[in-house]
Structure formats: C-alpha cells, structure tokens
Amino acid sequence: MPYEFVRVDLEENIGTVTLARPERRNVLMEEVRLELLDAFDRLEKDMEARAIILTGGPDIFAAGANIKAMAEASPMEMYHRKRLPELCRKIEAIPKPVIAAVAGYCLGGGCEIVLACDLRVAADNLRIGLPEVNIGIIPGGGGNIRLVRAVGKARAKELIFTGDFISAEEAMRIGLVNRVVPKDSLLQEARNLAKRCIRHSRHSLAMAKVAINIGAEIDLESAHSLEALAFCMMFSTGDQKEGMRAFLEKRKPVYEGRKED
C-alpha cells in the first residue's frame, strides 16, 4: 500500500524503510508511527525480506515526537497513545535482523526506535540523544530501559539526566552504535552488513535473536536453558542439515529456510 510519511523498498532480500518527510524533520506524529508499524508488519510477513534497514534523511533521522500535540494532553490520553512503545517492541521482536542506518539528528523518540534495532550504523554527522528532560518529561518509548542495556547504567543516566546530544564517535566509544562511516556511504555500509547477515540461515538468525534478546532479560540459569532449547530447535530445520553437509563436503551451503518435517 502507498504511504504518505515513509517509503518502503525491497531489493536483494533486504527491505528498507525510510522516514520520508525530512522537510518536517521526520517528526514522529501518530500517523508516522502507524505507517511504520504497518511497514514493519508487512516486511516481517514477507518471506522475501531477509533483513530490514531503517533509515531517514542525510541530515536528520527523526526529531522525536510531536510536542505540540502532547503539550496539553492528560495522563490517560498519553497512556492510550502507545504507538511508540508498540513500534519499538515490534522491531525488537521481528525474527529478522533490523539495522538502523542513522545520519544527522536522531533525538527523543527517534533515538528510542534506533535503540530497538539489532544493529546500528551511524554517519559521521550523527547527533544522538534523549533530550526529554529539557521539556519536563522522560523517555517513554523504552529509551530508559534500552539505553541502560546498551551502554550501562552510569552512561545512560548521564545522557538522560543532562539531555545532551553526543557525536557519532562518542556513540561508538560507549557502544551505542556498531560503526561510524562517512555520510555518503551510510546506506551502502548498512546494506553490506545486512548482506553479511542474510547469507546465513533465516532460522539461525531468528533463534540467535531470541536467545540474545530474551536471555539478556532473565536470570542466568534460565538464559542458559533458553539458549539450549533454541540450539536444539535448529536440528528440526533443513538448514541445519544443509549447513553441516556443506561443511563436511567443503562447499558453500545453500539455505532454503524451510522447516524439515
């Protein structure tokens, strides 16, 4: 279906979702979040899409929420506006690698969406932060929680308490992004990373994502049990048989992503 605020492309098994209103700073209005939810839902179901890239403009990824629409809202109105947390959880749960390719300003809700992605590639002009304290609130789309898990409690508190923006180099230094590249090569670098992921079994990627995401949130003994179950589940797939046969036969595997009876 056509979208007004985002653009969706699918090429070489890589879906790309682009925030497409840079002239409006890609503000995350309710309509934008609804379109993003729909786009990610469709790409999750599309078996041709093996990985997903999320990106924005060259000078701004997203400038956060629509403050004008929030300024006079009641607590219950805000409680029922759950699109951003819902979107972040959707991205986190999709059984495919989701790679954020981020340039320019990435603030507030935009930063929260990026934190929900599996991998993060930054352009060298990135300025990223959670400045909600500057307007009398706190991050509400999972930013407090995911930032701690990404960079640790002390650094997360500093970023959230001060509301400061940090550079791409600082973001990489503290582990917030995986790599920094020149702005002009951002999308190509993200595509190269996606291609390195999707050469492997889709089932392996899905189970690894489950083991990592859920395992990081539960106690150590339960995490080990989950990992063992995910590992054993791989032996129900044709891809496991193909991967091991290819290794023994000294050839490249050809994965089909079909479950074996």
SERO-4910 file (N, C-alpha, C, O; in steps of 0.05 Angstrom, whole numbers):
BEGIN
 pado doro    nc1    nc2    nc3   cac1   cac2   cac3    cc1    cc2    cc3    oc1    oc2    oc3
  Met    A     17    -24      0      0      0      0     18     25      0     40     24     11
  Pro    A      8     47    -12     24     71    -12     24     84     16      4     83     30
  Tyr    A     46     96     23     48    110     49     53    140     43     63    148     22
  Glu    A     45    156     62     49    185     60     75    195     73     88    213     64
  Phe    A     82    181     95    105    191    111    130    174    110    151    183    118
  Val    A    127    149    101    150    132     98    151    120     71    131    119     56
  Arg    A    175    110     63    178     96     38    189     68     44    207     65     61
  Val    A    179     48     29    188     20     34    198      9      7    184     10    -13
  Asp    A    222     -2      8    234    -15    -16    243    -43     -9    250    -48     14
  Leu    A    244    -60    -28    254    -88    -24    272    -95    -47    262    -96    -70
  Glu    A    297    -99    -42    316   -106    -63    337   -125    -52    348   -121    -30
  Glu    A    342   -146    -67    362   -167    -59    356   -178    -31    375   -181    -15
  Asn    A    331   -183    -25    323   -194      1    327   -176     24    326   -185     47
  Ile    A    331   -150     19    334   -130     41    312   -109     38    310    -95     18
  Gly    A    295   -108     58    275    -87     59    287    -61     71    302    -63     91
  Thr    A    280    -39     60    289    -13     70    264      4     76    248     10     59
  Val    A    263     13    101    241     31    110    254     59    114    272     62    131
  Thr    A    245     79    100    256    105    101    236    125    111    214    128    100
  Leu    A    243    139    132    227    162    141    230    184    120    252    194    116
  Ala    A    208    192    107    210    207     83    198    235     84    188    246     64
  Arg    A    199    247    108    190    275    109    211    292    123    206    305    144
  Pro    A    235    293    111    257    308    124    251    338    126    261    352    144
  Glu    A    234    348    108    227    377    109    211    383    134    209    406    143
  Arg    A    199    362    146    185    365    172    200    352    194    189    345    215
  Arg    A    226    348    190    245    337    210    237    309    218    245    300    239
  Asn    A    222    295    201    213    268    207    202    265    235    206    245    249
  Val    A    186    285    243    173    285    269    155    260    271    141    254    252
  Leu    A    156    246    293    142    221    296    113    226    305    105    219    327
  Met    A     97    238    287     69    241    292     55    214    293     67    194    285
  Glu    A     31    213    303     16    188    305     14    174    278     16    150    276
  Glu    A      9    190    257      7    178    230     32    165    221     32    144    208
  Val    A     55    177    228     81    166    221     85    139    235     94    120    223
  Arg    A     79    138    261     83    114    276     64     92    266     72     68    266
  Leu    A     40     99    258     22     79    247     33     67    221     32     43    217
  Glu    A     43     85    204     55     75    179     79     58    184     83     37    170
  Leu    A     96     65    203    119     49    209    111     22    220    122      1    212
  Leu    A     91     21    237     81     -5    247     71    -23    224     78    -46    223
  Asp    A     56    -11    206     46    -26    183     69    -36    165     69    -59    156
  Ala    A     88    -18    160    111    -26    143    127    -49    155    134    -68    141
  Phe    A    133    -47    180    148    -69    193    132    -94    195    143   -116    192
  Asp    A    106    -92    199     89   -116    200     89   -130    173     91   -155    171
  Arg    A     87   -114    151     88   -126    124    115   -139    118    116   -161    106
  Leu    A    136   -126    125    163   -137    120    169   -161    137    184   -179    129
  Glu    A    157   -162    161    161   -186    177    148   -210    164    159   -232    165
  Lys    A    125   -206    152    110   -228    139    120   -235    111    115   -257    102
  Asp    A    135   -217     99    145   -221     72    169   -239     72    190   -231     82
  Met    A    167   -263     62    189   -282     64    212   -274     46    235   -284     49
  Glu    A    208   -256     27    230   -246     10    248   -227     25    271   -225     18
  Ala    A    237   -214     45    253   -195     61    268   -211     83    255   -221    102
  Arg    A    294   -214     80    310   -229    100    322   -211    121    329   -221    143
  Ala    A    325   -186    116    334   -166    135    321   -140    129    311   -135    107
  Ile    A    321   -121    149    307    -96    145    326    -73    154    339    -75    175
  Ile    A    328    -53    138    343    -29    144    323     -6    150    304     -2    134
  Leu    A    327      8    171    311     32    178    329     56    176    350     57    188
  Thr    A    320     76    160    337    100    156    319    125    153    295    123    153
  Gly    A    332    148    151    318    173    147    333    190    128    345    180    109
  Gly    A    333    216    131    347    234    113    377    236    120    385    226    140
  Pro    A    392    249    102    421    251    107    429    270    129    451    269    139
  Asp    A    411    288    137    417    308    158    398    306    182    403    319    202
  Ile    A    378    289    180    360    284    203    347    257    201    334    251    180
  Phe    A    350    241    221    336    216    222    307    220    232    288    215    218
  Ala    A    305    230    256    279    237    267    283    256    291    301    252    308
  Ala    A    266    276    293    269    296    314    251    291    338    245    309    353
  Gly    A    241    266    341    225    260    364    196    264    359    187    264    336
  Ala    A    181    266    380    151    266    379    141    294    372    156    314    371
  Asn    A    115    295    367    101    320    360     94    334    387     74    328    399
  Ile    A    111    352    396    108    364    422     82    381    423     69    381    444
  Lys    A     75    394    402     50    410    401     26    392    408      8    401    422
  Ala    A     26    368    397      3    350    402      3    339    431    -18    330    440
  Met    A     26    340    444     28    328    471     25    349    493     19    342    516
  Ala    A     29    374    487     32    395    507      9    396    527     14    400    551
  Glu    A    -16    393    518    -39    396    536    -53    369    540    -75    368    550
  Ala    A    -39    347    534    -52    320    538    -54    313    567    -39    322    584
  Ser    A    -75    297    573    -79    287    600    -63    261    604    -54    249    584
  Pro    A    -59    252    629    -45    227    633    -58    203    619    -44    187    607
  Met    A    -85    202    619    -98    180    606    -96    181    576    -94    161    562
  Glu    A    -96    206    565    -92    208    536    -64    197    529    -62    183    509
  Met    A    -44    204    544    -17    194    538    -16    164    543     -1    150    528
  Tyr    A    -30    154    562    -30    125    567    -40    109    543    -30     88    536
  His    A    -61    121    530    -72    107    508    -57    111    481    -63     98    461
  Arg    A    -38    130    482    -21    134    458      4    116    460     25    126    468
  Lys    A      1     91    453     22     72    458     37     64    432     51     44    432
  Arg    A     34     80    412     45     71    386     75     69    387     86     50    375
  Leu    A     89     88    400    118     86    400    128     62    415    145     47    404
  Pro    A    119     56    440    128     31    453    120      6    437    136    -13    435
  Glu    A     97      7    425     88    -16    408    106    -19    384    114    -42    377
  Leu    A    114      3    371    132      1    348    159    -10    356    170    -27    343
  Cys    A    170      0    379    196     -9    388    196    -39    394    215    -53    388
  Arg    A    175    -48    407    173    -76    414    170    -93    389    181   -115    387
  Lys    A    155    -82    369    153    -97    343    180   -100    330    187   -122    321
  Ile    A    196    -79    329    222    -80    317    240   -100    331    255   -115    319
  Glu    A    239    -99    358    255   -117    374    248   -146    371    265   -163    372
  Ala    A    222   -152    365    213   -179    365    214   -192    337    212   -216    334
  Ile    A    216   -176    316    216   -187    289    239   -207    286    262   -201    293
  Pro    A    233   -231    277    254   -252    275    273   -249    251    280   -269    238
  Lys    A    280   -224    246    299   -218    224    317   -196    234    309   -180    252
  Pro    A    342   -194    224    359   -172    232    347   -145    224    340   -142    200
  Val    A    346   -126    242    337    -99    236    361    -80    241    371    -79    263
  Ile    A    369    -66    220    393    -49    221    385    -20    218    372    -13    199
  Ala    A    392     -4    238    388     25    236    411     38    221    434     34    229
  Ala    A    405     54    201    426     70    187    419     99    192    400    110    180
  Val    A    434    112    210    426    137    222    445    159    215    469    157    219
  Ala    A    434    181    205    450    205    199    437    229    212    413    230    217
  Gly    A    454    250    216    443    275    226    432    273    254    442    258    271
  Tyr    A    411    288    259    399    289    286    380    265    290    362    259    274
  Cys    A    384    251    312    368    228    320    361    232    349    377    226    367
  Leu    A    337    243    355    331    253    381    305    241    392    287    233    377
  Gly    A    303    239    418    279    231    431    268    204    421    282    184    422
  Gly    A    243    205    411    231    180    400    247    168    378    247    143    375
  Gly    A    261    184    362    278    173    341    300    156    352    306    135    342
  Cys    A    312    166    374    333    151    387    322    125    399    335    105    399
  Glu    A    298    127    410    285    103    422    280     81    401    284     58    407
  Ile    A    272     89    377    268     70    356    294     57    348    296     33    344
  Val    A    315     73    346    342     63    338    352     44    359    364     24    353
  Leu    A    347     49    385    355     31    406    342      4    404    353    -16    414
  Ala    A    318      3    392    304    -22    389    315    -39    367    309    -63    365
  Cys    A    330    -27    349    342    -42    326    365    -60    336    377    -55    357
  Asp    A    370    -81    320    391   -100    328    419    -89    324    436    -93    342
  Leu    A    424    -75    302    450    -64    296    446    -35    288    426    -28    277
  Arg    A    467    -19    293    465     10    288    490     20    274    512     18    284
  Val    A    486     30    249    507     42    233    502     72    233    481     81    226
  Ala    A    523     87    240    520    116    243    536    131    222    559    123    215
  Ala    A    525    152    210    540    170    194    557    188    212    551    192    235
  Asp    A    579    199    200    597    215    217    585    241    225    598    256    241
  Asn    A    561    249    215    548    273    224    527    269    245    511    287    251
  Leu    A    526    245    256    505    238    275    506    255    300    528    260    311
  Arg    A    483    264    309    480    276    336    456    263    348    433    266    339
  Ile    A    461    247    369    440    230    380    436    235    410    456    242    424
  Gly    A    412    233    419    407    238    447    378    234    455    360    231    438
  Leu    A    373    234    481    346    233    492    342    258    509    346    258    533
  Pro    A    333    280    496    331    306    510    304    311    524    298    335    528
  Glu    A    289    291    530    263    295    541    262    311    567    243    326    572
  Val    A    284    310    583    284    325    608    283    355    602    275    371    620
  Asn    A    292    363    579    291    392    571    263    403    569    259    427    570
  Ile    A    243    385    566    215    395    564    198    383    586    174    382    584
  Gly    A    211    375    608    197    367    632    185    339    633    167    334    648
  Ile    A    195    321    616    186    293    616    210    275    616    233    284    619
  Ile    A    206    249    612    227    230    609    222    213    584    199    214    574
  Pro    A    241    198    574    235    180    551    212    161    558    211    151    581
  Gly    A    194    156    539    171    140    545    166    117    525    146    103    527
  Gly    A    185    113    507    183     91    488    202     68    492    207     52    474
  Gly    A    212     66    517    231     45    523    260     55    524    278     39    529
  Gly    A    264     81    521    291     92    520    307     89    546    331     82    545
  Asn    A    294     93    569    308     89    594    319     61    597    341     57    606
  Ile    A    302     42    589    308     14    593    329      4    573    349     -8    580
  Arg    A    325     10    548    343      0    527    370     14    528    390      2    522
  Leu    A    371     40    535    396     54    536    414     42    558    438     39    554
  Val    A    403     35    581    418     22    602    430     -4    592    454    -10    597
  Arg    A    415    -19    577    425    -45    567    446    -41    545    462    -59    541
  Ala    A    445    -19    532    464    -14    510    491     -3    520    512    -11    511
  Val    A    490     15    540    514     29    547    521     28    577    541     38    586
  Gly    A    503     15    593    508     14    622    493     36    637    485     56    625
  Lys    A    489     31    663    472     49    679    484     77    681    470     97    678
  Ala    A    510     80    687    522    106    692    520    124    667    512    147    669
  Arg    A    528    113    644    527    129    619    498    136    611    493    158    602
  Ala    A    480    116    615    452    121    608    441    144    626    427    161    616
  Lys    A    447    143    651    438    165    669    449    192    661    435    212    661
  Glu    A    474    192    653    486    218    645    472    229    621    465    253    620
  Leu    A    467    212    601    454    222    576    426    231    582    417    251    572
  Ile    A    411    215    598    383    221    603    380    245    622    363    262    618
  Phe    A    397    246    643    395    267    663    403    295    651    391    315    658
  Thr    A    423    295    633    432    320    622    416    328    597    413    352    591
  Gly    A    404    309    583    391    315    558    410    323    536    401    333    515
  Asp    A    436    317    539    456    325    519    454    307    494    446    284    496
  Phe    A    463    318    472    468    302    447    497    294    447    514    308    457
  Ile    A    502    271    435    530    263    432    536    258    402    518    253    386
  Ser    A    562    258    396    570    254    368    571    225    361    568    207    378
  Ala    A    575    219    335    577    192    326    601    178    339    599    155    347
  Glu    A    623    192    341    647    180    352    643    173    382    651    151    390
  Glu    A    630    190    397    624    184    425    604    161    427    606    144    445
  Ala    A    584    161    409    565    139    409    578    112    405    570     93    417
  Met    A    598    112    387    612     87    382    630     79    406    632     56    413
  Arg    A    642     99    418    660     94    440    645     81    464    657     64    477
  Ile    A    621     90    468    606     78    491    589     54    483    575     43    500
  Gly    A    590     46    458    576     22    450    547     26    441    532      7    439
  Leu    A    540     51    436    513     57    427    508     50    398    486     43    390
  Val    A    529     53    381    528     45    353    550     25    347    571     24    361
  Asn    A    546     10    326    566    -11    319    590      1    303    613     -8    306
  Arg    A    584     21    286    606     32    270    598     59    260    574     67    259
  Val    A    618     75    252    614    102    241    627    103    214    649     94    210
  Val    A    612    114    194    621    115    167    615    142    155    599    157    166
  Pro    A    628    150    133    621    176    121    592    176    112    580    156    105
  Lys    A    580    200    114    551    202    108    544    191     81    523    178     79
  Asp    A    560    196     61    554    187     34    554    157     31    542    147     11
  Ser    A    566    142     49    567    113     46    550     99     67    553     75     70
  Leu    A    533    114     81    518    102    103    500     79     94    501     57    105
  Leu    A    483     84     74    465     63     65    479     39     53    471     16     58
  Gln    A    501     43     39    516     21     27    528      4     49    529    -20     48
  Glu    A    538     18     70    550      3     92    529    -14    106    534    -36    114
  Ala    A    505     -2    110    483    -17    123    475    -41    105    470    -63    116
  Arg    A    474    -37     79    467    -59     61    489    -81     62    483   -105     62
  Asn    A    514    -73     63    536    -93     64    533   -109     90    537   -133     89
  Leu    A    526    -96    112    523   -110    137    499   -129    135    501   -152    145
  Ala    A    478   -120    123    454   -137    120    460   -161    103    452   -183    109
  Lys    A    475   -157     82    483   -180     64    500   -200     79    497   -224     74
  Arg    A    517   -191     97    533   -210    112    516   -226    132    523   -249    138
  Cys    A    494   -215    140    476   -229    158    459   -249    143    456   -273    151
  Ile    A    447   -241    120    428   -258    107    440   -280     90    425   -296     78
  Arg    A    466   -282     89    478   -305     75    475   -330     92    479   -352     83
  His    A    467   -326    117    463   -349    136    434   -357    137    416   -343    126
  Ser    A    428   -379    150    401   -389    153    383   -369    167    390   -358    188
  Arg    A    359   -364    156    340   -347    169    332   -358    197    327   -342    215
  His    A    332   -385    199    325   -397    225    347   -391    246    341   -386    269
  Ser    A    372   -393    237    394   -387    256    392   -358    266    396   -353    290
  Leu    A    387   -340    248    385   -312    256    362   -307    275    365   -293    295
  Ala    A    339   -320    269    316   -316    287    321   -327    314    314   -314    334
  Met    A    332   -352    316    337   -364    342    359   -349    358    358   -347    382
  Ala    A    379   -340    344    400   -324    357    389   -299    369    396   -291    391
  Lys    A    371   -286    354    358   -261    364    341   -266    389    342   -251    408
  Val    A    327   -288    389    311   -296    412    329   -301    436    325   -291    458
  Ala    A    350   -317    432    368   -324    454    382   -299    466    385   -297    490
  Ile    A    389   -281    448    403   -256    458    383   -238    472    388   -229    494
  Asn    A    361   -231    458    342   -211    469    329   -220    495    328   -205    515
  Ile    A    319   -245    495    305   -254    519    326   -263    540    322   -258    564
  Gly    A    348   -275    531    368   -284    550    380   -261    566    388   -265    589
  Ala    A    381   -237    555    392   -214    569    373   -204    590    382   -188    608
  Glu    A    348   -211    590    328   -200    608    321   -219    631    306   -211    649
  Ile    A    331   -244    631    323   -263    651    347   -272    667    370   -265    661
  Asp    A    343   -288    688    365   -297    705    383   -316    689    375   -327    669
  Leu    A    408   -319    698    429   -333    683    421   -362    678    425   -372    655
  Glu    A    411   -375    698    404   -404    694    382   -407    673    383   -425    656
  Ser    A    362   -390    674    340   -391    654    351   -384    626    342   -395    606
  Ala    A    370   -365    625    381   -357    599    396   -381    587    395   -385    563
  His    A    411   -395    603    425   -419    592    406   -440    582    410   -452    562
  Ser    A    384   -444    597    363   -463    588    350   -454    562    346   -471    544
  Leu    A    344   -428    560    333   -418    535    352   -422    512    344   -431    490
  Glu    A    377   -416    516    397   -420    494    399   -449    486    400   -455    462
  Ala    A    398   -467    505    400   -495    498    376   -504    482    378   -520    463
  Leu    A    352   -494    489    328   -501    474    329   -490    446    322   -503    427
  Ala    A    338   -464    443    340   -452    417    360   -467    400    355   -471    376
  Phe    A    382   -475    412    403   -491    398    391   -517    387    395   -525    364
  Cys    A    377   -531    405    365   -557    397    344   -554    375    341   -571    358
  Met    A    329   -532    377    309   -527    356    320   -526    328    307   -533    309
  Met    A    345   -517    326    357   -515    300    359   -542    286    360   -544    261
  Phe    A    359   -564    301    361   -591    290    335   -601    278    333   -624    269
  Ser    A    314   -584    279    289   -590    266    288   -578    238    268   -581    224
  Thr    A    309   -564    230    308   -550    204    325   -563    183    345   -575    188
  Gly    A    316   -559    158    332   -568    136    357   -552    133    377   -562    122
  Asp    A    357   -527    142    381   -510    140    404   -522    157    427   -520    149
  Gln    A    397   -533    180    418   -545    196    431   -569    181    456   -572    181
  Lys    A    414   -585    169    425   -608    154    442   -598    131    464   -609    126
  Glu    A    433   -578    117    448   -567     94    474   -555    103    494   -559     90
  Gly    A    473   -540    124    497   -526    134    519   -546    142    542   -542    135
  Met    A    511   -567    155    531   -586    164    541   -604    141    565   -611    140
  Arg    A    523   -611    123    532   -626     99    551   -610     83    572   -620     74
  Ala    A    545   -584     79    562   -567     63    590   -564     76    610   -564     62
  Phe    A    590   -562    102    616   -561    117    632   -586    112    656   -585    106
  Leu    A    619   -609    114    634   -635    111    642   -639     82    663   -651     76
  Glu    A    626   -628     63    633   -631     34    650   -608     24    656   -607      0
  Lys    A    657   -590     42    675   -567     35    664   -550     12    677   -545     -8
  Arg    A    638   -542     15    625   -525     -4    609   -504     11    604   -507     35
  Lys    A    599   -484     -3    582   -464      9    554   -475     12    544   -488     -6
  Pro    A    541   -470     35    514   -480     39    494   -464     22    498   -440     17
  Val    A    472   -477     15    450   -464      1    426   -466     19    413   -487     20
  Tyr    A    420   -445     33    398   -446     52    371   -439     39    369   -421     24
  Glu    A    351   -455     47    324   -450     36    306   -438     57    285   -427     49
  Gly    A    312   -441     82    296   -430    103    270   -446    107    250   -435    118
  Arg    A    269   -471     99    245   -487    103    248   -505    127    270   -515    132
  Lys    A    226   -508    142    227   -526    164    224   -555    155    208   -561    138
  Glu    A    241   -572    165    240   -600    157    219   -615    174    218   -610    198
  Asp    A    204   -633    162    184   -648    177    197   -667    197    183   -681    211
***
